[in-house]
Amino acid sequence: MSAPTIGRTAGAQDPREDRRFFGHPLGLLTLFTTEMWERFSFYGMRAILLLFLTAELAEGGLALDETTGQALVAIYGTGVYLLTIVGGWLADRIMGSRRATLYGGIVIAAGHVSLALPGAAFTFLGMVLVAVGTGLLKSNVSTMVGDLYARDDARRQSAFSIFYMGINLGSFFSPLIIMPVRLAFGFHAGFLVAAIGMALAVAFFVGGRRMLSAEGDVVPNPIPRAEVPKVIRMIALILAGVAVLALLASLLQGGWGLDAMIDTLSYVGLIAPVIAFVLMYRSPKVTAPERSRLLAYIPLFIAAMLFWMILDQAATTMTTFADQRTDLSILGWQFGAELFQSINPFVIFVLAPVFAWIWVKTGDRPAVPYKFAIGLTLAAVSFVVLAGGAALAGDGKAPAILLISVYVIQTIGELFLSPVGLAATTLLAPKAFRGQAMGLWFLAPAAGSAITAQVVQATEGVSDAAYFGWTGVVAAVFAVALFAVSPWVRKLIRQADEAEGVHTSGD
């Protein structure tokens, strides 16, 4: 049996010439649908996870205190995204992005089934399985979107905006379905709904395989036999480093426990991006132009880290604010706190086509670093608004419109930064580290969540107005700094393109 032609699955139309899905390859529909159901499962679980962890035992929860629950959910986000770099490495070196995505989906489904079973042991096992599976799937399914397009294809950023619609369509419906199930039948029934969603994701991915680029089956940087001992030493060194950080956390906490585990993952989340950048930059497999692009990527990464530090608090501090400090009724209709998490994907679903059209009509302008700066600015503004609303509410409950407004502002910022960041990563990544570079992109929310886990513990007892306000101010300062260095970022990308005789769309 002959090998498939690089660039398309055997017997299928070349994705780079395919325009059957609204001017895009039909493979985009496969990945759109897969990610839609995967996000349905993940955000459904995330919407009720903090509520479950902090609910009393009589209510079916684990009865953790508020601060510990918030820190645990934040650091769980760190763990999930840390594993994306592992998933990218496995795809690059061992199995290819298609197999990594498939295996990840199966593991995630098993994790949600475990969460649906009563008992703390099943809960933590399920959280681990979902984290491992997401690490395998998340970066690689995005890489496969990039594989559908040539480097200079003007449809690339538009494609990622459409792909982002799939992500957020699943995220939107998930709380709407899981909330009434949770209220009627309990937390574990809600987790079971998430398991069903993940099973559908795997089914759609398997069914649409022929529409995908064959590059997903290629291992771009396989491990030669002579390099196996080196790889084993690298893995041992990483494990040893984590063990040292765990020992440090234990010493600082006075023993190993949940708090020490949270601190360990926080340290790993902050150190991992630095190590990943250094290893890529120093690799002999990375060319001089690719090194310039990596340098240009650093300010973008920092902006993304701070951006996600704010947005991912939807599952932590903002869930607590919704549950305890917000009037959960509109025109007499009572609803659960998790319903607010449908606002973000709904706004994205409505506006993503508009943004995709704008990027096509403007030739992807403004340039990528300015889009990042605008996105971070809007995230900062959202927390300043929330701080003001919390201060006005005083000891009472804030109206639901406050959180609705905050989510809308954050979502507009997300449309400037997140799908653009996915596209930029596929363009700026060194060829030998394609999957790992996408994993690096997901280390931005990992680092952001690590910061949140530390800050919520350090600021226990601080008022909501002070917490949200100062977080927003810090983010705004970094946004101004990114505006200032944006010309330098663009210059580095242009110089790298000129050295290779190519053009990066939307630099």
C-alpha positions in Angstrom: 0.0 0.0 0.0 1.5 3.3 -1.0 2.0 6.1 1.4 -0.4 9.1 1.2 0.8 12.2 -0.6 2.1 14.8 1.9 -0.5 17.6 2.2 -3.6 15.4 1.9 -5.0 12.1 3.0 -5.0 9.4 0.3 -8.0 9.7 -1.9 -9.0 13.1 -0.6 -8.9 16.5 -2.2 -5.8 18.6 -1.4 -6.9 20.7 1.5 -4.9 23.7 0.2 -7.1 23.7 -3.0 -10.3 22.8 -1.2 -12.9 25.6 -0.7 -16.0 23.5 0.0 -16.6 24.8 3.6 -17.5 28.5 3.2 -14.3 28.9 1.1 -12.2 26.7 3.4 -11.1 23.1 3.2 -13.8 20.5 4.3 -11.2 19.3 6.9 -11.8 22.5 8.8 -15.4 21.3 9.4 -14.1 18.0 10.9 -11.8 19.9 13.3 -14.4 22.5 14.0 -16.9 19.8 15.0 -14.4 17.8 17.0 -13.3 20.8 19.0 -16.8 21.9 19.5 -17.7 18.7 21.4 -14.4 18.6 23.2 -14.9 22.1 24.5 -18.6 21.2 25.4 -17.2 18.5 27.7 -14.3 20.5 29.2 -16.2 23.8 29.8 -19.2 21.8 31.1 -16.9 20.2 33.7 -15.2 23.5 34.4 -18.5 25.4 34.9 -19.4 23.2 37.9 -16.0 22.1 39.2 -15.5 24.9 41.8 -19.1 24.7 42.9 -18.7 20.9 43.4 -15.4 21.2 45.2 -16.7 23.8 47.7 -20.3 22.4 48.1 -21.0 20.8 51.4 -20.9 17.0 51.7 -24.7 16.9 52.2 -25.0 18.7 48.8 -22.8 16.1 47.0 -19.6 18.2 47.1 -16.2 17.8 48.7 -16.5 20.7 51.2 -13.2 22.5 50.5 -12.9 26.0 51.7 -13.3 28.9 49.2 -9.7 29.9 48.9 -8.4 26.4 48.6 -11.1 25.5 46.0 -10.2 28.6 43.9 -6.5 27.9 44.1 -7.1 24.2 43.2 -9.2 25.0 40.1 -6.7 27.7 39.0 -3.8 25.3 39.4 -5.8 22.5 37.7 -5.9 24.8 34.7 -2.2 25.2 34.9 -1.8 21.4 34.9 -4.1 21.0 31.9 -2.1 23.5 29.8 1.3 22.3 31.0 0.5 18.9 29.6 -0.1 20.5 26.1 3.7 20.9 25.7 4.0 17.2 26.5 1.3 16.4 23.9 3.1 18.6 21.4 6.4 16.8 22.0 4.8 13.4 21.7 3.3 14.5 18.3 6.5 15.9 17.1 8.7 13.1 18.1 6.7 9.9 18.4 3.1 9.7 17.1 2.1 12.7 14.9 -0.7 15.1 15.6 -3.6 13.0 14.4 -2.9 10.0 16.7 -2.2 12.4 19.6 -5.5 14.0 19.1 -7.4 10.7 18.9 -5.7 9.2 22.0 -6.3 12.4 23.9 -10.0 12.3 23.1 -10.3 8.8 24.4 -8.5 9.6 27.6 -10.6 12.7 28.2 -13.8 10.7 27.8 -12.6 8.2 30.4 -11.8 11.1 32.7 -15.3 12.5 32.5 -16.8 9.0 33.2 -14.6 8.8 36.3 -15.9 12.3 37.5 -19.4 11.0 37.1 -18.8 8.4 39.7 -19.2 9.3 43.4 -16.2 9.4 45.7 -13.2 11.8 46.1 -10.8 9.2 44.6 -12.8 9.0 41.4 -13.0 12.8 41.3 -9.2 13.3 41.4 -8.6 10.4 39.0 -11.1 12.0 36.6 -9.4 15.4 36.9 -6.0 13.8 36.1 -7.3 11.9 33.1 -9.0 15.0 31.7 -5.8 16.9 32.1 -3.7 14.2 30.4 -6.1 13.8 27.5 -6.5 17.6 27.0 -2.7 17.8 26.9 -2.6 15.3 24.0 -5.5 16.8 22.1 -5.5 20.6 22.6 -2.3 21.7 20.9 -2.4 19.1 18.2 -5.9 19.7 16.9 -5.0 23.4 16.5 -1.8 22.4 14.7 -3.9 20.3 12.3 -5.9 23.4 11.4 -2.7 25.2 10.4 -1.7 22.1 8.3 -4.7 22.8 6.0 -3.1 26.0 4.7 0.0 27.1 2.9 2.2 29.5 4.8 1.1 32.6 2.8 -2.5 31.6 2.5 -4.6 34.6 3.3 -7.4 32.4 4.7 -5.3 31.3 7.7 -6.4 33.8 10.3 -10.0 33.7 9.0 -9.8 29.9 9.4 -8.8 30.1 13.0 -11.6 32.6 13.7 -14.0 30.0 12.3 -12.4 27.2 14.3 -12.8 29.4 17.3 -16.5 29.5 16.6 -16.6 25.8 17.0 -14.8 26.0 20.3 -17.2 28.5 21.6 -20.4 27.0 20.2 -19.6 23.9 22.4 -18.7 26.1 25.3 -21.9 28.1 25.0 -24.4 25.2 25.1 -22.5 23.3 27.8 -23.5 25.3 30.8 -27.0 25.7 29.4 -27.5 21.9 29.4 -25.4 21.0 32.4 -26.9 23.6 34.7 -30.5 22.2 34.8 -29.1 18.6 34.9 -26.9 19.6 37.9 -29.8 21.3 39.7 -32.1 18.4 39.1 -29.9 15.4 39.5 -26.6 16.6 41.1 -23.0 17.2 40.2 -22.2 13.7 39.0 -25.0 13.8 36.5 -23.5 17.0 35.1 -20.1 15.3 34.7 -21.8 12.4 32.8 -23.2 14.9 30.3 -19.7 16.1 29.7 -18.6 12.5 29.1 -21.3 12.1 26.4 -20.0 15.3 24.7 -16.5 14.0 24.6 -17.6 10.7 23.1 -19.2 12.7 20.3 -16.0 14.6 19.7 -14.1 11.3 19.2 -16.7 10.0 16.8 -16.6 13.1 14.6 -12.9 13.1 14.5 -12.7 9.5 13.4 -15.5 10.0 10.9 -13.8 13.0 9.2 -10.2 11.7 9.0 -10.1 11.5 5.2 -10.7 15.3 5.0 -7.6 16.2 7.0 -4.1 16.9 5.8 -1.8 13.9 5.7 0.8 16.0 7.5 -1.1 15.1 10.7 0.2 11.5 10.2 3.8 12.6 9.8 6.1 12.6 12.8 8.1 15.8 11.9 11.0 15.3 14.2 11.2 11.5 15.0 13.6 10.2 17.7 16.5 8.3 16.1 17.7 5.2 17.9 21.0 6.9 18.8 19.0 9.7 20.6 16.9 7.5 22.8 19.4 7.6 25.8 19.4 11.4 25.5 15.6 11.5 25.6 15.5 9.2 28.6 18.0 11.5 30.4 15.9 14.5 29.5 12.7 12.9 30.9 14.6 11.9 34.1 16.0 15.5 34.5 12.5 17.0 34.1 11.1 14.6 36.7 14.0 15.4 39.0 13.3 19.1 38.6 9.6 18.7 39.5 10.7 16.6 42.5 13.0 19.4 43.7 10.2 22.0 43.3 7.8 19.7 45.2 10.4 19.4 48.0 10.7 23.2 48.1 7.0 23.7 48.2 6.8 21.1 51.0 9.4 22.9 53.0 7.7 26.3 52.6 4.3 24.8 53.5 5.6 22.7 56.4 4.8 19.4 54.8 3.2 17.8 51.7 -0.4 18.4 51.1 -2.9 20.1 48.9 -1.3 23.5 49.4 2.1 22.2 48.6 0.8 20.5 45.5 -0.7 23.8 44.3 2.6 25.6 44.9 4.5 22.9 43.1 2.4 23.2 40.0 2.6 27.0 40.2 6.4 26.9 40.1 6.3 24.5 37.2 3.8 26.6 35.3 6.0 29.7 35.6 9.3 27.9 34.9 8.2 25.7 32.0 7.7 28.5 29.4 11.2 29.9 30.2 12.8 26.5 29.7 10.8 25.8 26.6 11.8 29.1 25.0 15.5 28.5 25.9 15.5 24.9 24.5 13.9 26.0 21.2 16.1 29.0 20.8 19.4 27.0 21.4 18.4 24.0 19.3 20.7 23.4 16.3 17.6 22.5 14.4 16.3 26.1 14.6 17.6 28.5 11.9 18.6 32.1 12.5 15.4 33.5 11.0 13.4 31.2 13.2 15.3 32.5 16.2 14.3 36.0 15.3 10.7 34.9 15.2 11.0 33.3 18.6 12.3 36.6 20.1 9.4 38.4 18.5 7.1 35.9 20.1 8.2 36.6 23.7 6.3 39.9 24.2 3.2 38.3 22.7 3.5 35.3 25.1 3.8 37.6 28.1 0.7 39.5 27.0 -1.2 36.3 26.4 -0.1 35.0 29.9 -1.6 38.1 31.6 -4.6 38.0 29.4 -5.5 34.5 30.3 -4.7 35.2 34.0 -7.7 37.4 33.8 -10.0 35.4 31.6 -9.5 32.1 33.2 -10.7 33.5 36.5 -14.2 32.8 35.1 -13.8 29.4 36.7 -12.4 30.7 40.0 -12.9 34.2 41.5 -15.6 35.2 39.0 -17.6 32.0 39.8 -17.3 32.8 43.5 -18.4 36.4 42.8 -21.3 35.1 40.7 -22.4 32.6 43.4 -22.0 34.8 46.5 -22.0 38.5 45.4 -24.4 38.5 42.5 -28.2 38.6 42.3 -28.9 35.4 40.3 -32.2 36.4 38.9 -33.4 38.3 35.8 -37.0 39.4 35.7 -37.9 36.9 38.4 -36.1 34.0 36.7 -33.6 32.2 39.1 -30.5 30.6 37.6 -27.3 28.9 38.6 -23.9 30.7 38.8 -22.5 28.6 36.0 -24.8 30.2 33.5 -22.6 33.3 33.3 -19.9 31.1 31.6 -22.2 30.9 28.5 -21.9 34.6 27.9 -18.3 34.4 26.6 -18.9 31.7 24.0 -22.2 33.3 22.9 -20.6 36.6 22.2 -17.7 34.9 20.4 -20.1 32.9 18.3 -21.9 36.1 17.3 -18.9 38.2 16.7 -16.3 35.7 15.4 -17.6 35.8 11.8 -17.5 39.6 12.0 -13.9 39.6 13.1 -13.0 36.9 10.5 -14.5 39.2 7.8 -12.7 42.2 9.1 -9.3 40.5 9.0 -9.9 39.4 5.4 -11.0 42.8 4.3 -8.2 44.7 6.1 -5.5 42.2 5.1 -5.1 41.1 8.7 -4.6 44.6 10.0 -3.8 45.9 12.5 -0.6 43.9 12.9 -0.5 41.0 15.3 1.3 42.7 18.2 -1.2 45.6 18.2 -4.1 43.1 18.3 -2.5 41.5 21.3 -2.1 44.9 23.0 -5.7 45.8 22.3 -6.9 42.4 23.7 -4.9 42.8 26.9 -6.2 46.4 27.3 -9.8 45.2 27.1 -9.1 42.4 29.7 -7.6 45.0 32.0 -10.6 47.3 31.6 -13.0 44.5 32.4 -11.5 43.9 35.8 -11.5 47.7 36.5 -15.2 47.7 35.7 -15.8 44.7 37.9 -13.9 46.4 40.8 -16.1 49.5 40.4 -19.2 47.4 40.4 -18.1 45.5 43.5 -17.3 48.7 45.3 -20.7 50.2 44.5 -22.5 47.0 45.6 -20.8 47.2 49.0 -22.0 44.5 51.3 -25.0 43.8 49.1 -25.3 41.8 45.8 -24.4 43.2 42.5 -26.9 43.1 39.6 -26.4 40.4 37.0 -25.8 43.0 34.3 -22.4 43.8 36.0 -20.9 40.3 35.3 -22.6 40.2 31.9 -20.9 43.5 30.9 -17.5 42.2 32.2 -17.8 39.0 30.2 -18.7 41.0 27.0 -15.7 43.3 27.4 -13.4 40.3 28.0 -14.8 38.4 25.0 -14.2 41.3 22.6 -10.6 41.3 23.9 -10.4 37.6 23.3 -11.3 38.0 19.7 -8.4 40.4 19.2 -5.9 38.0 20.9 -6.8 34.4 21.0 -7.6 33.2 17.5 -4.9 35.6 16.2 -2.5 34.0 18.7 -3.2 30.5 17.5 -2.6 31.6 13.9 0.6 33.5 14.8 2.0 30.5 16.7 1.6 28.3 13.6 3.5 30.9 11.6 6.2 31.8 14.1 7.0 28.3 15.3 10.3 26.7 14.2 9.5 23.8 11.8 11.3 21.2 14.0 9.1 22.3 17.0 5.7 22.8 15.3 3.7 20.8 17.8 5.7 21.9 20.8 5.4 25.5 19.8 1.6 25.2 19.8 2.0 23.6 23.3 4.1 26.7 24.2 1.1 28.9 23.2 -1.0 26.9 25.7 1.6 27.4 28.4 0.5 31.1 28.4 -2.8 30.2 30.2 -0.9 27.7 32.3 1.4 30.5 33.6 -1.5 32.9 34.0 -3.4 30.3 36.1 -0.3 29.7 38.2 -0.1 33.4 39.0 -3.8 33.3 39.9 -3.3 30.3 42.2 -0.7 32.2 44.1 -2.4 35.5 44.2 -5.8 34.2 45.5 -4.0 32.6 48.4 -1.8 35.7 49.1 -4.8 38.0 49.0 -7.2 36.0 51.1 -9.5 38.4 52.9 -8.8 41.3 50.5 -12.0 43.0 49.2 -13.3 42.2 45.7 -12.8 45.8 44.7 -9.1 45.9 45.6 -8.4 42.4 44.1 -10.0 43.0 40.7 -9.0 46.7 40.6 -5.3 46.1 41.2 -5.2 43.1 38.8 -6.7 45.3 36.1 -4.2 48.1 36.7 -1.2 45.7 36.4 -2.5 44.3 33.2 -3.1 47.8 31.8 0.6 48.7 32.5 1.8 45.7 30.5 -0.6 46.5 27.6 0.9 50.0 27.3 4.4 48.4 27.3 3.3 46.0 24.5 2.1 48.9 22.4 5.5 50.5 22.8 7.5 47.4 21.7 5.2 46.4 18.8 7.3 48.1 16.1 10.3 46.1 17.3 8.3 42.9 17.2 7.2 43.6 13.6 10.7 44.4 12.6 12.1 41.1 13.8 9.3 39.1 11.9 9.9 41.1 8.7 13.7 40.6 8.9 13.2 36.8 9.3 10.8 36.7 6.4 13.2 38.6 4.2 16.0 36.2 5.1 13.9 33.2 4.0 12.2 34.9 1.0 8.7 34.4 2.4 5.9 36.6 3.7 4.1 36.1 7.0 0.4 37.1 6.7 -0.6 39.7 9.3 2.8 40.3 10.9 
